[in-house]
Amino acid sequence: MTQRQLRSASLLKILGQWHHPDTRIPVYRQLAEGLRLLILDGRLPLNSRLPGERELADSLALSRTTVANALNQLREEGYLQSRQGSGSVTRLPDTQVIQQASTVPGDTLDLATAALPASPAIHRAYQRAITGLTEHLGSTGYDSRGLPRLRKAIARHYCQRGLATTPDQVMVVNGAVSGLALLLRLFTGPGDRVLVDHPTYPMALDAIRGASCRPVGVTLPANEGWDYDGFAATLAQTSPRLAYLIPDFHNPTGRCMSLAERQNIAAIAQRSHTPLVVDETMAELWYDAPPPPPLACFGDAENIITLGSCGKSFWGGLRLGWIRTSPGVIARLVQQRNTLDLGSPLLEQLAAAILIEEEEAILQEKRQQLRVQRDQCLALIQSYFPNWQTTSPVGGLSFWVTLPSPVATRFAASAENIGIHLGPGPRFGIDGAFERFLRLPFTLETARMEMALMRLVPVWQQLALVRSPISNTMI
């Protein structure tokens, strides 16, 4: 595992307000608790080397003795490991492996998948696509770049968002994850590092590992935004071949990258000559205001490559996505693709073209439905689980819930026993991080969501009877 040096500025930014002078808890214990939570939450990546005691003491305006006592406590608990000449490196203590329980038969409720069933608009689009298929039956049906009509519709979609795009800059693929896998095949080799937001989309992590690459996380700050100091430092220290980011209603946190952050991230990547793969699969699922212009507006099309998808905006069953980049990169991707498949199904491409051409009306209705479900789901969470913490996302499909204790995996395993699938935080992290988090989609109808939460209450209460072995407090 690659070791990373954490800068004091980044550590202070993610540590936040850790000191509470109105309590009787010694300062060194408060600092240890703050650092411990950062490690458990995944905001302080594993195998990161902390600044030296003197540097850390100066940055925090504390005595070196206070800092040393805090670090010693974390070493005793197993959250730090000291190596001669390498300082203190973050880790997780050994924990007992929790076996996943079998799902009970019956009415299974899926709170792990952030996706909606098909709307009537999907049915209508397929009906029209079948009629339109007739004119293509005289062709072979093979096209590695994608149906011209669909690529033209996607290019027009980007132009409307302020990103000038031509059809020859678009390649249709079988979903965004398939597009990412194809890009990994082109840009990386076994053992290469790929930078990701931390937490991030779990299927992206699977694709990166499937390409025999190593994901390297850049921690997202606790409440909002992106840490571009940490982004720049990680690029410099790990030299990744590629960076994968989700700036638009990030999965799983739901946050949206600001205009200034997009400009900074693009400039940093440009200076380091690191290609950015920007996942925009959630970009159209906004509730109050659309996101800023695409990140690709702030860089060269060869270096900022955009992934899009029909899966979240319309329906996952379409299994269609696209890559937007330069014509030169598209040509190289076609060569790579021809060793894997010969294109995407024509019927689905025709249906997707119809949906994108008419997306304004379709998405307006979908946003209204999701906005209502989001608000109702938030009220249910606050009612049934008042000690859970979350905020109302401005876009996307789910809540990123902070639990009072690091029990997400145990909670998800117990929920399987009553037929409920959950998405525990470690699924979205690297090396077991985010045990204090849970991704909770609001894509179920409100009545079914309430049924699921009601069934989860006794499971949570049973966990609450057990003292947390880490914090020694009640859940």
Disulfide bonds with the S-S distance in Angstrom:
none
